[in-house]
Amino acid sequence: MKLKILKLQPFMELVHNPKWGMSDSYEVLPFSFNRDGWYLHGDLCWFEFRGTAYKSSILEFNNALEILNVKCFRDCELRAFELLEKERLLNLKQLKDLNTYRLKMELKAIASKSKFRGKQCLARLSLKIINLNIGWRKR
């Protein structure tokens, strides 16, 4: 099995902050690489922050990976896909690619318009990515 590694998401850095109360929602694991990051190895998923490993959801990891790997559309492709969507001619994979691309662009727009770009804002955006993508998968 391969070890997959992603950068630490901003909301994960708030685990140590008692104001957010997130430390109770994550199980502490007895091992650590002593390197901040988000890891997936087989059916075990965890993230590390400041030398402590916390168990994480595989679904969240895969959703974040999917957002990072989203296909980028050129303007002409996007217009063509929107016309095909209007006529209901897209297959399921094309529709999923289009919706994931729209989600990524919406989140980029929110981040660029944000007045407060501190870790709290980034944490809210990260949580929104996870919640929106999980909600889209349940439909």
C-alpha positions as CSV (number, residue, x, y, z in Angstrom):
1,M,0.0,0.0,0.0
2,K,1.2,3.5,-0.8
3,L,1.2,6.4,1.7
4,K,-0.6,9.4,0.3
5,I,0.3,12.8,1.8
6,L,-1.5,16.2,1.6
7,K,-0.6,19.5,3.1
8,L,-2.2,20.2,6.4
9,Q,-5.6,21.9,6.0
10,P,-6.0,25.2,7.8
11,F,-8.8,24.0,10.0
12,M,-6.6,21.2,11.3
13,E,-4.3,23.7,12.9
14,L,-7.1,24.8,15.1
15,V,-7.2,21.5,17.0
16,H,-4.8,22.9,19.6
17,N,-6.9,26.1,20.1
18,P,-9.3,25.6,23.1
19,K,-11.5,28.4,21.7
20,W,-12.6,26.2,18.8
21,G,-13.1,23.1,21.0
22,M,-12.0,20.7,18.3
23,S,-9.5,18.6,20.3
24,D,-12.3,16.5,21.8
25,S,-13.6,15.5,18.3
26,Y,-10.4,13.9,17.2
27,E,-8.8,10.7,18.6
28,V,-5.1,11.0,19.4
29,L,-3.0,8.3,17.9
30,P,0.1,6.9,19.7
31,F,2.5,7.4,16.7
32,S,3.9,10.3,14.8
33,F,6.2,11.1,11.9
34,N,6.9,14.5,13.6
35,R,6.1,16.2,10.3
36,D,2.9,18.3,9.9
37,G,0.7,16.8,7.2
38,W,-2.4,14.8,6.3
39,Y,-1.7,11.1,5.7
40,L,-3.6,8.1,4.2
41,H,-2.2,4.6,4.3
42,G,-4.7,1.9,3.4
43,D,-7.7,2.2,5.7
44,L,-5.9,4.5,8.2
45,C,-6.1,8.2,7.8
46,W,-4.6,10.8,10.2
47,F,-3.1,14.2,10.3
48,E,-0.2,15.5,12.4
49,F,0.2,18.9,13.9
50,R,3.1,19.9,16.2
51,G,4.2,16.3,16.8
52,T,0.8,14.9,17.7
53,A,-1.2,12.5,15.4
54,Y,-5.0,12.7,15.2
55,K,-7.2,10.2,13.5
56,S,-9.1,11.6,10.5
57,S,-11.8,10.6,8.1
58,I,-10.8,8.8,4.9
59,L,-13.8,10.4,3.2
60,E,-12.6,13.9,4.0
61,F,-9.1,13.0,2.7
62,N,-10.5,11.7,-0.6
63,N,-12.8,14.7,-1.0
64,A,-9.9,17.1,-0.5
65,L,-7.8,15.1,-3.0
66,E,-10.7,15.2,-5.5
67,I,-10.9,19.0,-5.2
68,L,-7.1,19.3,-5.8
69,N,-7.3,17.1,-8.8
70,V,-10.3,18.8,-10.5
71,K,-10.0,19.3,-14.2
72,C,-9.6,22.9,-15.2
73,F,-11.9,24.0,-18.1
74,R,-11.1,26.7,-20.6
75,D,-13.9,29.3,-21.2
76,C,-15.0,27.7,-24.4
77,E,-15.2,24.2,-22.8
78,L,-17.1,25.6,-19.9
79,R,-19.7,27.2,-22.1
80,A,-20.0,24.0,-24.1
81,F,-20.5,21.9,-21.0
82,E,-23.1,24.4,-19.7
83,L,-25.0,24.1,-22.9
84,L,-24.9,20.4,-22.9
85,E,-26.0,20.4,-19.2
86,K,-28.9,22.6,-20.1
87,E,-30.0,20.0,-22.7
88,R,-29.3,17.2,-20.3
89,L,-26.7,15.6,-22.6
90,L,-23.9,15.2,-20.1
91,N,-23.0,11.8,-18.7
92,L,-22.5,11.3,-14.9
93,K,-18.7,11.7,-15.0
94,Q,-18.9,14.9,-17.0
95,L,-21.6,16.3,-14.7
96,K,-19.5,15.4,-11.7
97,D,-16.4,17.1,-13.2
98,L,-18.4,20.3,-14.0
99,N,-19.9,20.5,-10.5
100,T,-16.6,19.9,-8.8
101,Y,-15.0,22.6,-11.0
102,R,-17.8,25.0,-10.1
103,L,-17.3,24.2,-6.4
104,K,-13.6,25.0,-6.6
105,M,-14.2,28.3,-8.5
106,E,-16.8,29.3,-5.9
107,L,-14.4,28.7,-3.1
108,K,-11.7,30.6,-4.8
109,A,-14.0,33.6,-5.3
110,I,-15.0,33.5,-1.6
111,A,-11.3,33.4,-0.6
112,S,-10.4,36.3,-2.8
113,K,-13.3,38.5,-1.5
114,S,-12.7,37.7,2.1
115,K,-11.7,40.7,4.2
116,F,-10.2,38.6,7.0
117,R,-7.7,36.1,5.6
118,G,-6.4,34.8,8.9
119,K,-6.4,31.1,9.9
120,Q,-10.0,31.3,11.1
121,C,-11.2,32.3,7.6
122,L,-9.1,29.6,6.0
123,A,-10.5,27.1,8.5
124,R,-14.1,28.0,7.6
125,L,-13.3,27.7,3.9
126,S,-11.7,24.3,4.4
127,L,-14.8,23.1,6.4
128,K,-17.0,24.5,3.6
129,I,-15.1,22.5,1.0
130,I,-15.5,19.3,2.9
131,N,-19.2,19.9,3.8
132,L,-20.2,21.0,0.3
133,N,-18.4,18.1,-1.3
134,I,-19.8,15.5,1.1
135,G,-23.3,16.9,0.6
136,W,-22.9,16.7,-3.2
137,R,-21.9,13.1,-2.9
138,K,-25.0,12.1,-0.9
139,R,-27.4,13.3,-3.6
